Amino acid sequence: MAPISEMTEFVCYCHQHTKADIEADLIKHHGRSSIMEKIMYHRKQGLCECDTKHPEKR
């Protein structure tokens, strides 16, 4: 099991998805992550707000 800090570390600050969320999604969908697809779609559509919501503004 991943350390607590890794489990709560956000990959996407817009939707507050963690690395653990994405790993579980990959297992659930047999190697395909619907979470990552959603994140990439939002970035391409200009709907991503991680540059303002991320603590380091990235």
C-alpha distances in whole Angstrom, upper triangle without the diagonal:
4,7,9,11,10,9,13,14,17,18,21,23,25,23,20,17,14,12,10,13,14,12,12,16,16,15,17,20,19,19,21,20,22,20,21,25,25,25,27,29,30,30,33,34,34,32,30,30,27,30,31,28,25,26,27,29,28
4,6,8,6,6,10,11,14,15,18,20,22,21,18,15,12,10,8,12,13,11,12,15,16,15,18,20,20,19,20,19,21,19,20,23,24,22,25,27,27,27,30,32,32,30,27,27,24,26,28,24,22,22,23,26,24
4,5,5,6,9,10,14,15,19,19,23,21,18,16,12,11,10,14,15,14,15,18,19,19,21,24,24,22,24,22,24,21,22,25,26,24,26,29,29,28,32,33,33,31,27,27,24,26,27,24,21,21,22,25,24
4,5,5,6,9,12,15,17,17,21,19,15,14,11,11,10,13,15,15,15,18,20,20,21,24,25,24,24,22,23,21,21,25,25,23,26,28,28,28,31,32,31,29,26,25,22,25,25,21,19,19,21,23,23
4,5,5,6,10,12,15,15,19,18,14,14,10,10,11,13,15,15,17,19,20,21,23,25,26,24,24,22,23,20,20,24,24,22,24,27,26,25,29,30,29,27,24,23,19,22,22,19,16,16,17,20,20
4,5,5,8,10,13,14,18,17,13,12,8,7,8,11,12,12,14,16,17,18,20,22,22,20,21,18,20,17,17,21,21,19,21,24,24,23,27,28,27,26,22,22,18,21,22,19,16,16,17,20,19
4,6,8,10,13,14,17,15,12,10,6,6,5,8,10,10,11,14,15,16,17,20,21,19,20,17,18,16,16,20,20,18,21,24,23,23,26,28,27,25,22,21,19,21,22,19,17,17,19,21,20
4,6,9,11,11,14,13,9,9,6,8,8,9,12,13,14,15,17,19,19,21,23,22,21,18,19,16,17,20,19,17,20,23,22,22,25,26,25,23,20,19,16,19,19,16,14,14,16,18,18
4,7,9,9,13,12,9,8,6,7,9,10,11,13,14,16,17,19,20,22,23,21,21,18,19,15,15,19,18,16,18,21,20,19,23,24,23,21,18,17,14,16,17,14,11,12,13,15,15
4,5,6,9,9,6,6,4,7,9,9,10,12,14,15,16,19,19,20,22,20,19,16,16,12,13,16,15,12,15,18,16,16,19,21,19,17,14,13,10,13,14,11,9,11,12,13,12
4,7,9,9,7,6,5,6,9,9,9,11,14,13,14,17,18,19,20,18,16,13,14,10,10,13,12,10,12,15,14,13,16,18,17,16,12,12,9,12,14,12,10,12,13,13,11
4,5,6,5,5,7,9,12,10,10,13,15,14,16,19,19,19,21,19,17,14,13,10,9,12,10,7,10,13,11,11,14,15,14,12,9,9,7,10,12,9,8,11,13,12,10
4,6,5,7,9,12,14,13,13,17,18,17,19,22,22,22,25,23,21,17,16,13,13,15,13,10,13,15,12,12,16,16,15,12,9,8,5,9,9,6,6,9,11,10,10
4,6,8,11,14,16,14,14,18,19,17,20,23,22,22,25,23,21,17,15,12,12,14,11,9,12,13,10,10,14,14,12,9,7,6,6,9,9,7,8,12,14,12,12
4,6,9,12,14,11,12,16,16,15,17,20,19,19,22,21,18,15,13,10,11,13,10,9,12,13,11,12,16,15,14,11,9,9,9,13,13,10,11,14,16,15,15
4,6,10,11,9,11,14,15,14,17,19,19,20,22,21,19,15,14,11,12,15,12,11,14,16,14,15,18,18,17,14,12,11,10,13,13,10,10,12,15,15,14
4,7,8,6,7,10,11,11,13,15,15,16,19,17,15,12,12,8,9,12,11,9,13,15,13,14,18,18,18,15,13,13,11,15,16,13,12,15,17,17,15
4,5,5,7,9,10,11,13,15,15,17,18,17,16,13,13,10,11,14,14,12,15,17,16,17,20,21,21,19,16,16,13,17,18,14,13,15,16,17,16
4,5,5,6,9,10,11,13,14,15,16,14,14,11,13,10,10,14,14,13,15,18,18,18,21,22,22,21,18,18,15,18,20,17,15,17,18,19,17
4,5,5,6,8,10,11,12,14,15,14,14,12,14,11,12,16,16,15,18,20,20,21,23,25,25,23,20,21,18,22,23,20,18,19,21,22,20
4,6,5,6,9,10,10,12,14,13,13,10,11,8,10,13,13,13,15,17,17,19,21,22,23,20,18,19,17,21,22,19,18,20,21,22,20
4,5,5,6,9,10,10,12,10,9,7,8,6,7,10,11,11,13,15,16,17,19,21,21,19,17,19,17,20,22,19,18,20,21,22,19
4,5,5,6,9,10,11,9,10,8,11,10,10,13,15,14,16,19,20,20,22,24,25,23,21,22,20,23,25,22,21,23,24,24,22
4,5,5,6,9,10,10,10,9,11,10,12,14,15,16,18,20,21,22,24,25,26,24,22,24,22,25,27,24,23,25,26,27,25
4,5,5,6,8,8,7,5,7,7,9,11,12,13,15,17,18,19,21,22,24,22,20,22,21,24,26,23,22,25,26,26,24
4,6,5,6,5,5,5,8,9,9,11,13,14,15,17,19,20,21,23,25,23,21,24,22,25,27,25,24,26,27,27,24
4,6,5,6,8,8,11,12,13,15,17,18,19,21,22,23,25,27,28,27,25,27,25,29,30,28,27,29,30,30,28
4,6,8,8,8,10,11,13,14,16,17,19,20,22,23,25,26,28,26,25,27,25,29,30,28,27,30,31,31,29
4,6,5,6,8,10,12,12,14,16,17,18,20,22,23,24,26,24,24,26,25,28,30,28,27,30,31,31,28
4,6,8,11,13,14,14,17,18,19,20,23,24,24,26,28,27,26,29,27,30,32,30,29,32,33,33,30
4,7,10,12,11,12,15,16,16,18,21,21,22,24,26,25,24,26,25,28,30,28,27,30,30,30,27
4,7,9,8,9,12,13,13,15,17,18,19,21,23,22,21,24,22,25,28,26,25,28,28,28,25
4,5,5,6,9,10,11,12,14,16,17,18,20,19,18,20,19,22,24,22,22,25,25,25,22
4,6,5,6,9,10,10,12,14,15,16,18,17,16,19,18,22,23,22,21,25,26,25,22
4,5,5,6,9,10,11,12,14,15,17,15,13,16,15,18,20,18,18,21,22,21,19
4,5,5,6,8,10,11,12,14,15,14,13,15,14,17,19,18,17,20,21,20,17
4,5,5,6,9,10,11,12,14,13,13,16,16,18,21,20,19,23,23,22,19
4,6,5,6,9,10,11,12,11,10,13,14,17,18,17,18,21,22,20,18
4,5,5,6,9,10,11,9,8,11,10,13,15,14,14,18,18,17,14
4,5,5,6,9,10,10,9,12,12,14,17,16,16,20,20,18,15
4,5,5,6,9,8,9,13,14,16,18,18,18,22,22,20,17
4,5,5,6,5,5,9,11,13,14,14,15,19,20,17,15
4,5,5,6,5,9,9,11,13,14,14,18,17,15,12
4,5,8,8,12,13,14,16,17,18,21,21,18,15
4,5,8,11,13,14,16,17,18,22,22,19,17
4,6,8,11,11,13,14,16,19,19,16,14
4,6,9,11,12,12,14,18,18,15,14
4,6,8,9,9,11,15,15,12,11
4,5,6,6,8,12,12,9,9
4,5,5,5,9,9,7,6
4,6,6,9,8,5,4
4,6,8,9,5,7
4,6,8,7,8
4,5,5,6
4,6,8
4,6
4
